[in-house]
Every structure is written in C-alpha cells, then in structure tokens.
C-alpha cells in the first residue's frame, strides 16, 4: 500500500478508476450504455454529467483492460512527477482537464465518439515526446526517438482499426499540442500571455492532499519526493491497446 500511495495522485486516480470501471463494464456488472459519452444525455433531467468523466475510463476489451491503464500510468506518472512544465502543484490536473475538454468537444461532439481513453493516452504520449524527444522507444520491433511515438501510435490505429478510430484518437494529439502552444510556444516565441493557470484552490487542494512541495533551485523547480520516472524508454506495449478489432458504434 505504501508503494500505491507513493504514486502521483492524478495518474493514480485515472489508472485505478479506468481499471475498475472496465472490469465492471466488461464483466457485465456495469451497463456500457450508462458510462459512454452520449451528448443528448447531458441535457436530460437530471443531467448525466458523469459521462464527461466515465467516457475516459473505459479501456479496450481483453488485453486492453490491462495495457491501457499501464500506459496511462507509464506516461502520466512520467509527466506528473518528472516534467518541468508540471512543477507547480495541481498543474498536471489542470492539463488533464484541458486536454479532456478538447478531446470531448472534438472526438465526442464532432466525430461522434463514445469513449476517449485512447485519445487521452495519446495526449500523454505526445507531451512525453515533447519533453523527451531523443529518448528511444520501441513499438513492436522498431526502435526510434520518442518524438515519433505519437505518429507511430496513430499509424497503428489507422492500420488496425481504420480511419475513423485514428481520427478520434488523433484529437488527443491536437489537444496536447494546443496546450503546448497556449502555455509554452505562444508566450515564449509569440510574446503572448499564458491564460491557462493553475487556480489557487487547486493548489491548496493538492497541498492538503499531500502533494509534494516544490523546491526553488537555480535551474528551476523540483519536488523533494520524486522518484525515477517509470518510463524505461520502451513503448512496445502500446501496440496492444490498438489491437481491438475494427471497432463499432453502439447498436451496430
């Protein structure tokens, strides 16, 4: 249990919630129709707003039940604990909320998707690749720099599940790039202002829940309880999350 509670809080919560939700759903204990994203259900009375969350917690079947939470944990914890862009308390939580909102609007509102965990994983992978572009990763038997990882994952999805699935998953890349543009590229190179700030109540909430305190250093900010990143430089398993068959919409 000590190891479990030592995991970064946001990643820990998403990983466990996705695993539990998927086991219950595929085990027949939780109706799929009650957790997937259906826009019309958001405007019923009472509004079924839980779908905005549960649509990010359903993995693929079979190997996906294990592999998808693994990738959430691998890339999510690497970012939450080791990325300099998330050195502020609660900043990774704000990142997850931002990319999830963009994914929901694009994958759900525009493309008509029902579940978005694949897109969220791609967001994590893209941001990880931005932070570690020269880290070698492996997909199947191919090893290449991490900067190509998001595009390799999209290609695998395109081949194994078809263009619609790849377009839905690709919204995660767009969401993560938009976050990078608004928080780093535009303020640094365009002279603009970063409007995506971590609210004070979020900082206080994470401080009250035992989030590590940042330490000011000459070269930046660090947390005093960080451990080695769980990313080993291999992304070979991510291919499993894309081996889900052609995929079909509900009712087909």
C-alpha atoms as one frame of an Amber mdcrd trajectory, in Angstrom:
protein
   0.000   0.000   0.000   2.908   2.344   0.653   4.000   1.890  -2.956   0.463
   2.535  -4.190   0.100   5.776  -2.220   3.517   6.914  -3.411   2.227   7.090
  -6.992   1.367  10.616  -8.225  -2.261  11.340  -7.285  -3.823  12.291 -10.618
  -2.270   9.414 -12.525  -3.063   7.001  -9.706  -6.717   8.013  -9.721  -7.154
   7.716 -13.501  -5.327   4.390 -13.649  -7.312   2.725 -10.868 -10.629   4.216
 -11.989 -10.091   3.005 -15.580  -9.169  -0.490 -14.409 -12.134  -0.816 -12.034
 -14.656   0.713 -14.436 -13.542  -1.506 -17.303 -13.584  -4.707 -15.239 -17.115
  -3.934 -14.056 -18.297  -2.961 -17.546 -16.856  -5.921 -19.426 -17.870  -8.218
 -16.585 -21.498  -7.236 -17.093 -21.864  -5.525 -13.708 -21.993  -2.011 -15.156
 -24.048  -1.269 -18.294 -21.884   0.220 -21.036 -24.755   2.436 -22.139 -24.591
   4.215 -18.787 -20.942   5.255 -18.976 -20.161   6.100 -22.602 -20.432   9.626
 -23.993 -23.877  10.458 -25.380 -24.274  14.247 -25.748 -28.062  14.180 -25.564
 -27.926  12.621 -22.097 -26.106  15.679 -20.766 -29.256  17.737 -21.249 -31.745
  15.389 -19.644 -33.127  15.929 -16.159 -31.202  15.267 -14.087 -28.239  15.805
 -16.432 -25.983  12.764 -16.704 -22.781  14.749 -16.275 -20.845  11.713 -15.048
 -20.458  10.717 -18.706 -17.914  13.517 -19.112 -15.680  11.511 -16.776 -16.619
   7.871 -17.340 -16.101   8.165 -21.103 -12.383   8.484 -20.290 -12.372   5.398
 -18.059 -13.343   2.597 -20.443 -10.420   0.650 -21.862 -10.399  -1.714 -24.770
 -11.505  -5.302 -24.118  -9.246  -8.279 -23.334  -5.611  -7.110 -23.244  -6.776
  -3.509 -23.288  -8.083  -3.855 -19.720  -4.500  -4.279 -18.533  -2.483  -2.459
 -21.159  -4.437   0.804 -21.338  -4.166   1.514 -17.579  -0.497   0.582 -17.833
   0.098   3.225 -20.493  -1.892   5.804 -18.555   0.332   5.135 -15.584   3.573
   4.978 -17.574   3.222   8.254 -19.435   1.026  10.020 -16.891   3.324   9.435
 -13.942   6.347  10.360 -16.044   4.726  13.725 -16.737   3.223  14.316 -13.312
   6.461  13.549 -11.472   9.181  14.367 -13.955   8.053  17.047 -16.405   9.342
  20.577 -15.764   6.131  22.015 -17.201   4.141  20.466 -14.319   6.373  21.522
 -11.439   3.588  23.583  -9.845   1.130  21.877  -7.512  -2.009  20.830  -9.388
  -0.685  21.848 -12.798  -0.900  18.317 -14.182  -4.535  18.151 -13.040  -5.255
  21.348 -14.999  -3.504  19.835 -18.028  -5.669  16.706 -17.833  -8.833  18.799
 -17.528  -7.844  20.956 -20.513  -6.945  18.126 -22.906 -10.011  16.136 -21.790
 -12.288  19.068 -22.599 -10.780  19.462 -26.077 -10.971  15.712 -26.719 -14.613
  15.615 -25.640 -15.505  18.519 -27.921 -13.699  17.077 -30.945 -13.905  13.299
 -30.590 -17.340  13.324 -28.982 -19.018  16.413 -30.352 -17.578  16.445 -33.878
 -16.651  12.829 -34.668 -19.401  11.228 -32.605 -17.125   9.045 -30.486 -18.265
   7.274 -27.338 -15.050   6.622 -25.387 -11.886   8.706 -25.192  -9.212   6.876
 -23.201  -7.177   6.178 -26.362  -7.108   9.895 -27.127  -6.074  10.750 -23.562
  -3.221   8.231 -23.727  -2.089   9.812 -26.994  -2.120  13.230 -25.296   0.147
  11.885 -22.572   2.414  10.234 -25.145   2.648  13.433 -27.202   3.560  15.591
 -24.206   6.048  12.968 -23.041   7.589  13.003 -26.514   7.848  16.795 -26.400
   9.732  16.576 -23.108  11.920  13.626 -24.144  12.290  13.820 -27.936  15.552
  11.851 -28.101  14.579   9.056 -25.712  14.456   5.773 -27.613  11.122   3.956
 -27.570  10.133   0.649 -29.122   6.904  -0.268 -30.887   6.812  -3.940 -31.791
  10.365  -4.491 -33.070  11.004  -0.931 -34.219  13.079   1.413 -32.061  13.056
   5.130 -32.747  13.220   8.505 -30.947  10.203   9.357 -28.798   9.390  12.397
 -30.930   7.919   9.998 -33.486   5.933   7.989 -30.931   2.521   9.729 -31.242
   2.553   9.393 -35.019   3.552   5.735 -34.820   0.628   5.064 -32.490  -1.747
   6.856 -34.836  -0.446   4.803 -37.759  -1.023   1.578 -35.847  -4.579   2.617
 -35.035  -5.178   3.571 -38.662  -3.967   0.156 -39.847  -5.682  -1.964 -37.196
  -8.933  -0.101 -36.589  -9.415   2.157 -39.575  -9.505   5.896 -40.310 -12.472
   6.829 -38.041 -10.754   5.387 -34.953  -7.491   7.102 -35.895  -9.235  10.455
 -36.298 -10.888  10.130 -32.900  -7.607   9.168 -31.271  -5.849  11.989 -33.109
  -7.883  14.530 -31.175  -5.658  13.701 -28.212  -2.621  14.853 -30.176  -4.393
  18.064 -31.179  -5.442  18.713 -27.588  -1.932  18.208 -26.223  -0.416  20.372
 -28.959  -2.930  23.130 -28.255  -1.964  23.034 -24.585   1.721  23.227 -25.536
   1.022  26.135 -27.894  -1.006  28.140 -25.388   1.279  27.562 -22.407   4.737
  27.483 -23.968   5.033  28.320 -27.668   2.827  31.412 -27.810   4.063  33.025
 -24.558   7.731  32.210 -25.287   8.020  32.902 -29.002   4.919  34.947 -29.822
   5.022  37.370 -26.944   1.551  36.335 -25.820   0.176  35.593 -22.386  -0.413
  32.202 -20.830  -4.045  32.129 -19.728  -4.022  28.502 -18.583  -3.066  28.980
 -14.961  -3.467  26.642 -12.022  -6.190  28.122  -9.782  -5.268  28.801  -6.183
  -7.974  26.482  -4.862  -6.461  23.624  -6.904  -3.018  24.342  -5.465  -4.448
  24.360  -1.945  -6.394  21.175  -2.571  -3.301  19.303  -3.736  -1.297  20.705
  -0.842  -3.922  19.450   1.617  -3.868  16.020  -0.005  -0.163  15.513   0.480
   1.220  16.701  -2.836   4.950  17.291  -2.668   6.092  20.829  -2.060   8.153
  22.399  -4.851  11.706  23.456  -4.139  13.193  26.510  -5.852  16.575  25.809
  -7.396  18.932  27.787  -9.539  17.969  25.839 -12.630  14.223  25.602 -11.992
  11.766  23.919  -9.651  11.818  20.393  -8.278   9.795  18.210  -5.939  11.515
  16.640  -2.986   9.802  13.253  -3.229  10.224  12.487  -6.885  11.409   9.043
  -7.822  12.837   7.766 -11.044  10.447   8.023 -13.925   8.627   4.758 -14.651
   9.274   5.183 -18.353  12.001   2.803 -19.358  12.342   4.070 -22.879  10.072
   1.383 -24.289   6.603   1.853 -25.675   6.318  -1.551 -27.243   3.185  -2.451
 -25.299   1.231   0.472 -26.611   0.578  -1.503 -29.742  -1.586  -3.842 -27.656
  -4.025  -1.048 -26.895  -4.671  -0.656 -30.602  -5.362  -4.337 -31.263  -9.077
  -4.124 -30.641 -10.550  -5.132 -33.934 -12.350  -2.790 -36.313 -14.497  -1.190
 -33.624 -18.197  -0.485 -33.955 -20.643   2.060 -32.638 -23.274   1.065 -30.123
 -26.231  -0.664 -31.703 -24.403  -1.774 -34.840
